[in-house]
Amino acid sequence: MKAARKAYASRAPPVTVKTGPVQENIIKGDDINLLDFPEPRWHRLDGGRYINTMQGSVTRDPVSGRMNVGIYRGMVGQKDTIPVLLWRPQNWGQDMAKYAGEKREMPVAFIYGWEPCMPFAASSPIPPDVSEYDVMGAIRGAPEKLVDCETVPLQVPASAEIVIEGWISNDPETFEMEGPFGEYTGYFGGDQAKKHKVRVTCIIHRNNPIMRGTLEGAMLKMLSENSVMSSVQRAALAWNILERAGVPGVTDVHCPAAKNGTTLMIQLRQTYRGQAKQAAAAVWGSSAAHLRYKHIWVVDEDIDIHDYGALDPSTRLKYRNTALYGTGKWCRVLIDCTVNLDFEPEENYGGDRYPPSVKPMPQDWEKVDRRWKEYGFKK
Ligand SMILES: Cc1cc2nc3c(=O)[nH]c(=O)nc-3n(C[C@H](O)[C@H](O)[C@H](O)COP(=O)(O)O)c2cc1C
């Protein structure tokens, strides 16, 4: 986490080179066929074959010129379209709002297969005015080399495996069906609805390229790559945010991996009343809070936030008088995580109140068991 904190606060801007291995093959026009890509259907109930799970999506702020790299899901639609989930609070959503305001399409490039610092930086909510390319350079200790794209005014790593270029319109007439998708919560996220799509204009790739993806979803004792990465990212960024906001005395910050950054634990040296609330307000008020930091715990510095085995000594002595009260007085917190029976059953959820779980279906377990040896594994 220390390394992540340092990288997020450092910058090493990229350099431009003329050519690179990613340009070994250039495919345009009628030759584009995304249906040829061996993309898996990651979960049986996914709305399509998701090609964008661990890519870097590059967009540019049309005003400042800053290039953003983010991970946002997208699936194979037609032979030359990728319907995507484009949320406005995310940085590419903010970029899109500016192009849409001028009734222009937004250029986008998806990078597949590059150094792990790319998905790490791309899925980190670093401040919107900072380019992830600058942070990637800081993580690797040297600026990356970028080449110009073929059909969009963007740049991508010269040694990437595959890049898909295209344009996104904000006109609902152009939207295409997207979703649902098995998400990190362990449930299918979002509905099947018409959403923004990328109109693909070019594919460039190395010879014999390697496609990169990741299995999303969460099952007991099987944390996804997303959850492991996010827990480190969200803790490191929260600590930097607290420091920038001037919250004093922070001694440790942690996000338990299984919670994927939705739970944030802060340990601090308390010197005045309201310090914990100030810490929570600083985190919730930052651009990193979108979709994360739902629960924030703040504890004193003698409590180890990496260890759940801590007693509650908060009951006042006067309320522990068992002769008077028979027992001590407790504060209790209920976090009711059962399915909310006030929710209406949803047709989209097969008549249930909650979306289906991402757990593989019995026929999938059976197939994997049957073919185990074929995959090259011993029993
Ligand atoms: C594997 C993985 C998949 C993700 N999928 C999505 C997604 O589909 N949509 C989304 O808005 N964020 C998704 N995220 C989270 C974003 O990448 C994250 O919020 C990031 O900060 C976005 O970049 P930005 O801050 O530059 O907008 C995903 C993260 C990971 C690690």
The ligand as a Gaussian input file, in Angstrom:
#p B3LYP/6-31G(d) Opt

LIG

0 1
 C      -11.926000      -5.531000     -13.197000
 C      -12.623000      -4.215000     -13.021000
 C      -13.817000      -3.953000     -13.688000
 C      -14.472000      -2.730000     -13.561000
 N      -15.616000      -2.502000     -14.258000
 C      -16.206000      -1.279000     -14.217000
 C      -17.365000      -0.988000     -15.002000
 O      -17.885000      -1.837000     -15.724000
 N      -17.898000       0.244000     -14.953000
 C      -17.361000       1.234000     -14.177000
 O      -17.863000       2.365000     -14.198000
 N      -16.289000       0.975000     -13.369000
 C      -15.699000      -0.243000     -13.391000
 N      -14.601000      -0.513000     -12.613000
 C      -14.127000       0.526000     -11.672000
 C      -13.400000       1.632000     -12.396000
 O      -12.344000       1.117000     -13.170000
 C      -12.860000       2.626000     -11.386000
 O      -13.972000       3.270000     -10.779000
 C      -11.921000       3.658000     -11.968000
 O      -11.630000       4.627000     -10.990000
 C      -12.469000       4.346000     -13.210000
 O      -11.524000       5.226000     -13.754000
 P      -11.718000       6.810000     -13.650000
 O      -11.596000       7.155000     -12.191000
 O      -10.598000       7.336000     -14.471000
 O      -13.063000       7.109000     -14.192000
 C      -13.933000      -1.742000     -12.717000
 C      -12.749000      -2.006000     -12.016000
 C      -12.096000      -3.226000     -12.169000
 C      -10.813000      -3.495000     -11.403000

